[in-house]
Amino acid sequence: MKIAYWIVAGLLAAFYLYAGGKKVSQSKEQLAPMMGWVDTVPMWQVRAVGAVEILGAVGLVLPPLTGIAPALAPAAALGFAVLQVLAAALHLSRGEVKETGLNAVLIVLAGVAAWLATTW
């Protein structure tokens, strides 16, 4: 189970570090072609979402790795599931139904990571 957790958590952490890093460091104009929703949200909120994604990625990896506060790992995974439910709702409100596929995959992966984090 530990190996499965590290595979899923590693994939999620890499994805969220990349996505969060882009949101924190790039301008609205640079993000808009890849993330159309940034034009409807204030930039401080985009940056806040990016910071949450980075912190969540750290929360998936560091607590189980160090053994300090390992309960943060399932909390981070559940936080990512909630984040993606909200992201899917945003896409649906904008009529972007086909963009919700990635949200669904990330919700499932986050749920698996949360479950795996509680099994050991």
N, C-alpha and C positions, 0 to 999 in steps of 0.2 A: 504494500500500500504506500510505503514511503516513496518508492520509485515513481509510482503513478502520480502521487502528489507533486513531486518535483518536476515532472514533465508538464503537467497541467499548469502548475504555478509558474514555472519558467516561461511557458508560452504566454500566459496572461501578463506576467510582469514585463516581458519584452514588448508586448503590444502596447501596454499602458505607459511604459516609459517613453516609447517612441511617440505615441499620440499626445501624451501629456507634455512632453518636451517641446513638440511643435506648437502646441497651444500657448505654452508659457513664453516661448522665444520668438515666434514669428508674428508679423503684422497681420491685420485683418485682410489686407489685399493678398498676402501670400497664402493665407489659409482658405480664402473664399473659393478657389477652384476645387479644392478637395473637400471642404466642409461648407456647403452652401448655407447652413444655418447660422454661421457667424455674422451674417449681415443683419439678422433680426435680434441679436442678443448684444447687450453692451460688452465692450471688450474686457472690462474688469471681470465679468462673469465667465467669459471664455478662459481667461487666465486662472480664475478660481477653479474651474473644472479641470484644467491642466494640472494645477497644483494638487488637487485631490487625487487625480490619476497617478501622479508620481508618488505621493505618500501611500496610496493603496498598494502600488507595486512593491514599495519598500516593506509594507506591512505583510505582504504575502511571503516575502523571502527572509527578512532578518529575524523575526521572532522564532520561527522553527529552526533556523540555522544556528542561532545563538542559545536557544533554550530560555531566553528571557521573554516573559509574557507571551507564551505560545498561543494563548487564546485570541491574540490579535489577528492571527492568520485567518481563521474562519470569519472573523468580523470584517476583515478587509475583503474577503471573497464575497460575503453577503452584501457589503457596500457596493461592490462592482455590479452585482446583480440588480440592486436598486437603481444605480446610476444608468444601467442599460435599459431598464424599464422606463425610466424617465426620458432617456434619449429616444426610445422607440415612440413614446407618446409625442415627443416633439416632431419627429419625422411624420407621424400619422397626421398631426395637426397641420402640417405643411403640405399634405397630399403626397408625400414621398414613401409610398407603400413599399416599393422595391428595395429601399435602403434599410428596411427593418430586418432583412435577412441576417446581416452581420450582428445586429443587436441580439437576435434570437440565439445565434451561435455563442456569443459572449455570455449571455444569461445562463445557458446550459453549462458552459465551461466554468463559470463562477460558481454555480451550484455544485458541480462535481468537485471543484477545489475546496469548497466549504465542507462538503461531506468527507472528503479524504482527509482534511485537516483535523477532523474530529475522531478519526478512526485509530489514531496512534498517539 
